[in-house]
Amino acid sequence: QVQLVESGGGLVQPGGSLRLSCAASATIIGIYTMGWYRQAPGKQRELVATITSGGSINYADSVKGRFTISRDNAKTTVYLQMNTLKPEDTAVYYCNLKITYDYWGQGTQVTVSS
């Protein structure tokens, strides 16, 4: 079983930036998709960005041009660089890994407020 640990969340003013990290307990090998999802109070969990083992990247329209997903060379960590943050970005952000099963991190809180 792979464990995922998120970090980097916090409080930031509108227009600011945060970088989230998701560290996996092992190198990910084979066909997989990793990504970030978020859930705001009273809302469904939604996709933010994904990256596949082949390098294909997908973003939600709401974050396109502002957020960037990437991973390290060892494929043990995935990042989400979040720029020009808006109050509507406030949510708990979850790291996800899809192989045979869905693996989830515990989430990290991102709050965008003045």
N, C-alpha and C positions, 0 to 999 in steps of 0.2 A: 504494500500500500504506500502511495506517495503522500507525503504531507506537504501542505502549502502554507506558508506564513507570510502575511501581508505586513507592510510597514509604510510609513510616510504620510499617513493621514494627519489631519490637524485643522486648525482654524486659519483661514486666509481671507483677506479683503477681496471684494469684486475686482477683477482685472489682474489678480495675482496668479501665482503659479505654485504647483505642488508636483512632486515626483513620487509616485507609488512604486514600491518594489514587491515582488512576490518570489520568495525563495522556495525552491523545491528541495525535498530531502534526497533526491537522486537525480542524476542526469537523465533527461527524457530522450529515449531512443525509439525510433519507429514512426508510425503514422499517428499524429496527434494534433489537437487544437488546444491552444491556451488562450485565455482571454480574461477580460475584465467585465464584470457586470455590476450594476448598482441598484439599490433599492431605497427609495425615499419613503417617508412615513405615508401610509395610505395608498401607496402605489405598488404596482407589480415590479418584480425584478426585471430589469431590462439590460440588454446587451449594450456595452459601451464600445469595445474593440476586441478583435480576435486576431491571432496569428497562427498559421498552420505550420506543420513540420516542413512543408515545402516553401514556406516564406510568404504565402498569400496573406494579405492583411485586409480586414474589413472594419469599418467604423460606422457607428450610428450617425445618422445625418445631423443630430443635435450637437455632436462633438467634432465633426469633420472640420479639419483646418485648425483646430485648437488643441486636440489631444494627439499624442503619438505613442504607439505601442512598439516595443522593441524587446529583444532578448539578448543575453550575453552569448559569447562563443561556445561556452560549455553547455548551454541550454539548460542551465539550472535556475536561472532567474529571468523573470519577465518584468518589464517596466511599463509604467504609464506616465508619460510626461503630460501634465495638464497645464495649459496656458490660458490666459484670458478667461479665468474662471468667473462664472456667473452664479448668483444665488440659487438658480434652479439646478445647479450641479450638486447641491447639497444632498448627500446620501451616504449610506454605508456601501463601500466598494468592496467587491468580492473577487478574488482570483479564482479562476476555473481551469481545470485540465480535463479534457475529454480523451480517453483512450478506450478501454473496454467499459469503464464506468466514468461517471462524473465525479471528480474530486473538487472539493471546495475549501478555500481558506475560511478563517473565522470572520473576516471582514475588518475594514478599517474605516473609521468615520472621517468624512470630509465635510467641513462646514464652511460655506462661503457667505460671509456676512460683514457688514460694516460695524 
